[in-house]
Amino acid sequence: MMLTKYADYSVRVLMYLAARPGKKVPITAIADVYNISRNHLMKVSQNLARHGYIIGYRGKGGGIML
């Protein structure tokens, strides 16, 4: 099955967050682990948050979590 890069990044973000339940994870941590552009992950995480799959926290100490 072929996935678009956007779908692949979405699945990677969800898998990374699922392995760390209840913890806020900065997007840069996910970008470093998977060697993906931080800007691409920002777009992916904003879309996932908009649809209710993840929760996004802004500001210092922010991040994303399931």
C-alpha positions, 0 to 999 in steps of 0.5 A: 500500500502506498502512502503519501508523505503527509499520511506517512508523517501523520502515522509516525507522529501518532505512533510516537505519541502513542508510545509516550501516553500522557506526556507532552512531546515537542515537535522538534523531538519527533523531527529529530528522531525521524529526520523530518523537517520541523515545518512539515511536522508543524503542518501535520500536527496542526491538521491532526489537532484540528481533527481531534486526534491530538492536543496541541499546547503552545508556548514555553513547555508546549508540545503535542500529546494524544 
